[in-house]
Amino acid sequence: MRLKAQLAGLTHLQTERLVLRPVALEDVEAMYDYLQDEETVRFITVPPVKTRQEVLENSIQGYFMLDPIGKWAIVYDQKMVGTIDLRLNEAHRQAEIGYVLNQNYWGRGIMPEAAAAILAVGFDQLKLVRIFSEHDVRNPKSGRVMTKIGMQQEGVAYKSQIIKGEVVDMVHYGITDTQYQAKKSQANL
């Protein structure tokens, strides 16, 4: 079975404190709450939104609902507080993790918990060989999320993206299936 077809069946995930589920039309208010916040979106390619209609058309319908496979809303304490996605490269059995979290929920371990669940999907269920992510060099908090889930820094790509009109360096992190299994074995000892 193709990886994307396998991933299509994994629409709802549960962790100790979180529910990961598809983004829905009803998430417009929660998503607007954080996408209009300049600090929350400071280091991602999406500029702050101005209207709920913009969130509905561009983010919810234009991205999350257009191709929902591998994309989840993060629900904490019965509130949608962010999103996380797993972008597959089937030919190389790899994937990239991307995420955004409402800044009002930073520092609570929410994103490492959500990202760890996505790693488990990628390695335990899809049998990927590598999962990676990247962050703007000016956003070390995102790098801490990556190291908390076992990723290792692989390098810096200088002047590799333009975010909101500014050329930025991106820090690359990754973890292989072998590294993931070794980390999992250590946790079970």
Phi and psi in degrees as a GROMACS rama.xvg file:
@    title "Ramachandran Plot"
@    xaxis  label "Phi"
@    yaxis  label "Psi"
@TYPE xy
-64.1159  149.783  ARG-2
-60.0588  -42.9538  LEU-3
-63.7782  -36.667  LYS-4
-65.9594  -39.6669  ALA-5
-63.6768  -44.4701  GLN-6
-64.5628  -30.7932  LEU-7
-60.8433  -26.7974  ALA-8
-83.7149  -2.72481  GLY-9
-108.249  66.4907  LEU-10
-88.2163  -27.1335  THR-11
-125.327  124.108  HIS-12
-125.733  148.303  LEU-13
-127.049  134.549  GLN-14
-117.984  -171.969  THR-15
-57.7567  -42.6102  GLU-16
-118.893  -7.58211  ARG-17
-121.414  154.669  LEU-18
-118.286  129.022  VAL-19
-108.828  121.932  LEU-20
-143.667  168.362  ARG-21
-61.708  147.274  PRO-22
-70.0586  137.026  VAL-23
-123.679  163.968  ALA-24
-55.8004  -33.4738  LEU-25
-67.424  -9.96204  GLU-26
-84.3382  0.879133  ASP-27
-56.5985  -43.7816  VAL-28
-67.555  -45.3367  GLU-29
-64.4825  -41.5603  ALA-30
-69.0253  -39.6418  MET-31
-59.885  -39.734  TYR-32
-53.9012  -41.1207  ASP-33
-98.8334  -26.1908  TYR-34
-75.3971  -17.6642  LEU-35
-87.0861  -9.04185  GLN-36
-84.8451  117.258  ASP-37
-59.8743  -36.2585  GLU-38
-69.6957  -39.9183  GLU-39
-63.7122  -40.8025  THR-40
-98.6108  8.75702  VAL-41
-53.2335  -40.7565  ARG-42
-107.385  13.0902  PHE-43
-112.7  165.23  ILE-44
-71.2057  -18.8405  THR-45
-79.1366  125.363  VAL-46
-75.5502  162.465  PRO-47
-57.8008  137.572  PRO-48
-83.7176  158.819  VAL-49
-108.678  -26.7768  LYS-50
-136.118  159.011  THR-51
-66.6871  -32.8339  ARG-52
-62.0202  -39.9277  GLN-53
-61.867  -42.6631  GLU-54
-61.7491  -46.6419  VAL-55
-60.7859  -50.9633  LEU-56
-74.3456  -46.7537  GLU-57
-84.908  -45.5666  ASN-58
-88.2712  -57.3329  SER-59
-71.5296  -58.3113  ILE-60
-76.2418  -41.3876  GLN-61
-78.6096  -18.0705  GLY-62
-124.506  -60.8249  TYR-63
-71.2282  -39.6147  PHE-64
-89.0638  -23.5323  MET-65
-62.6575  -41.9201  LEU-66
-143.807  84.3676  ASP-67
-76.4769  -8.36425  PRO-68
-66.8782  125.276  ILE-69
80.872  17.1605  GLY-70
-127.969  129.536  LYS-71
-132.957  146.68  TRP-72
-83.2625  141.943  ALA-73
-99.1964  119.33  ILE-74
-111.769  123.01  VAL-75
-127.159  128.205  TYR-76
52.2548  42.827  ASP-77
65.3478  19.0865  GLN-78
-126.566  134.939  LYS-79
-73.3281  118.832  MET-80
-119.452  -2.91111  VAL-81
175.21  -172.572  GLY-82
-139.33  158.254  THR-83
-145.617  144.372  ILE-84
-141.71  156.85  ASP-85
-120.534  108.288  LEU-86
-96.7988  106.935  ARG-87
-77.0085  145.015  LEU-88
-123.352  90.0995  ASN-89
-61.5169  -37.2297  GLU-90
-59.9917  -32.4676  ALA-91
-110.857  6.30977  HIS-92
52.1314  45.665  ARG-93
-127.947  167.209  GLN-94
-155.297  156.541  ALA-95
-112.826  137.896  GLU-96
-98.8111  135.066  ILE-97
-131.254  149.278  GLY-98
-157.72  159.524  TYR-99
-148.269  141.359  VAL-100
-135.565  133.535  LEU-101
-50.8045  127.072  ASN-102
-61.5253  -21.0045  GLN-103
-66.2705  -10.8555  ASN-104
-115.929  6.8197  TYR-105
-64.2626  150.253  TRP-106
81.6753  9.2831  GLY-107
-107.645  4.69209  ARG-108
77.6262  12.722  GLY-109
-67.119  -49.0638  ILE-110
-68.4874  -42.2624  MET-111
-59.869  -36.1439  PRO-112
-66.3019  -43.6934  GLU-113
-66.0941  -44.8754  ALA-114
-65.2966  -36.1237  ALA-115
-63.2058  -37.7578  ALA-116
-64.2219  -37.5738  ALA-117
-70.778  -37.7546  ILE-118
-59.2408  -43.2594  LEU-119
-60.6369  -42.0927  ALA-120
-60.6523  -48.6064  VAL-121
-62.4527  -45.2732  GLY-122
-90.3036  -43.4253  PHE-123
-78.7419  -35.674  ASP-124
-102.131  -43.8536  GLN-125
-88.2506  -13.4216  LEU-126
58.5033  42.7577  LYS-127
-68.5207  159.677  LEU-128
-100.801  -16.9508  VAL-129
-159.176  140.758  ARG-130
-129.63  137.263  ILE-131
-136.968  170.075  PHE-132
-157.16  171.313  SER-133
-148.681  158.129  GLU-134
-145.872  154.393  HIS-135
-59.101  133.058  ASP-136
-57.7469  -23.329  VAL-137
-81.6308  0.771074  ARG-138
-120.147  68.7547  ASN-139
-64.848  -20.5741  PRO-140
-60.9947  -36.8468  LYS-141
-66.5871  -37.2976  SER-142
-63.6506  -34.2464  GLY-143
-65.7526  -36.5652  ARG-144
-58.9171  -46.2996  VAL-145
-62.9524  -41.4153  MET-146
-70.9705  -32.6095  THR-147
-63.14  -28.3306  LYS-148
-95.1421  8.73793  ILE-149
98.2083  0.712363  GLY-150
-72.3883  152.656  MET-151
-116.587  144.018  GLN-152
-67.8805  131.045  GLN-153
-106.002  -16.9301  GLU-154
152.804  179.864  GLY-155
-120.804  130.504  VAL-156
-98.9844  108.104  ALA-157
-76.4035  137.908  TYR-158
48.9383  47.1015  LYS-159
-97.4076  -15.3113  SER-160
-142.067  159.058  GLN-161
-114.615  115.807  ILE-162
-116.58  115.743  ILE-163
54.1512  42.5655  LYS-164
83.4384  -0.338226  GLY-165
-112.608  131.156  GLU-166
-75.7948  125.814  VAL-167
-129.996  156.792  VAL-168
-89.81  143.447  ASP-169
-119.2  133.443  MET-170
-93.9284  129.583  VAL-171
-104.916  135.821  HIS-172
-127.511  154.594  TYR-173
-158.831  164.646  GLY-174
-146.797  138.1  ILE-175
-96.9125  167.356  THR-176
-60.3319  -38.1702  ASP-177
-64.5518  -44.9137  THR-178
-64.428  -40.7646  GLN-179
-62.1988  -47.231  TYR-180
-64.1648  -38.5332  GLN-181
-64.3935  -41.4535  ALA-182
-65.1152  -40.6278  LYS-183
-65.2832  -40.6783  LYS-184
-64.2096  -41.1547  SER-185
-62.2518  -39.143  GLN-186
-66.972  -30.8708  ALA-187
-83.5955  -9.38421  ASN-188
